[in-house]
Amino acid sequence: MNGTLNKVMLIGHLGDDVKMHYFEGGNCIGRFPLATNEVYINKQTNEKITSTEWHNLVVRNKAAEICEKYLTKGDKIYVEGRIKSRQWQAEDGTTKYTTEIQVTEFTFLTTKKELDNQARAAQGNASDQKPAYDIQPLPNDDLPF
């Protein structure tokens, strides 16, 4: 294979709300941390271990505005992107480094609000819950065929 590939696919939970930064000319970026978990059993102690990895995500322009509008801390999201490392000078003159995921595609999976509602429904009687929306079927005479 002659080419190279820099592709990341993650499913995780937002560790904080999306933080926006706007530039002259109308461009913007949104940044947020994403937590992914690995769960395994320690064979020596038979203990369940959860290991969390944190990823710094960056979304740009319209995608950033969509993420800011709809995502909050705790929401579950699928992202695709590429790894990007960068460096900058801190105020004290030291050189700082970071590695980020430059998001190219994303899909909202579950909001924290939905998870809370599911937990409440599981605790109480689900038949007593009022549906969040009411879907009305289309009349047959409106169909084009």
Secondary structure as UniProt FT lines:
FT   STRAND          8..14
FT   STRAND          19..22
FT   TURN            24..25
FT   STRAND          28..42
FT   TURN            43..46
FT   STRAND          47..60
FT   HELIX           61..70
FT   TURN            73..74
FT   STRAND          76..89
FT   TURN            91..92
FT   STRAND          95..110
FT   HELIX           112..123
FT   HELIX           126..128
FT   HELIX           140..142
//
